[in-house]
Amino acid sequence: MASYGTMQRPGTSSTSPPLTQTDDSKDSARKKRNDFKLLCPFNIPISPEAAAVRIIRNLRYFGLYYTLFVWIILFISLVPRRKVSLILLVVMTIVTSLYLTLLRALPNSVVLHRIIDKRLVLTLLAIGTAVELILTRAAIHLLVSLACGIPIVLVHAVLRVSDDLFVGEEACAAGELVPLVHGKTGDVDIESPASV
């Protein structure tokens, strides 16, 4: 009890050298911190050819989202005055959704996947929708929607870099910070984190 609240000094008689630890984990953490680079998914392409390749790749990858974006603009422009056109647009949307659902529900169907081309059917549905909108005197709404939506879609398609940047899933699951690696999902092989 006599030493309660007092600090004891280490004895001067101890001959043990002071402990100097070299902390390797701090050095490796500094290296990892210096290797970290912030990658932005948007940048300006270096040439017109690179821009064209990027547009084609992004139209293929984000095509559904671009279509939905233009569809929403058209839908909003039709809401105030064009009720018949709006109903026809919704009907064509339901037909398109049923066709795409049928494609997904029957993946082994030779008729749906080999004989009838999906791009042909979707093009015919888009033309049918445009004709319906023209016949119901909503062509100006269609043209304004396309004039507003297509430049935005093209700017995004030119500036968006990367459907091919991804993070190594195994490393993230282990809790490691890893740089984004260059690879493609789909047709081309993905570079494994071990080979990078």
Secondary structure, DSSP 8 states (H G I E B T S, - for coil): -TTTT------TT----------HHHHHHHHHHHH-----SB---SSHHHHHHHHHHHHHHHHHHHHHHHHHHHHHHHTTT-HHHHHHHHHHHHHHHHHHHHHHH-TT-HIIIIIS-HHHHHHHHHHHHHHHHHHTT-HHHHHHHHHHHHHHHHHHHHHB--SSEE--HHHHHTT-----EE--SSSS----TTT-
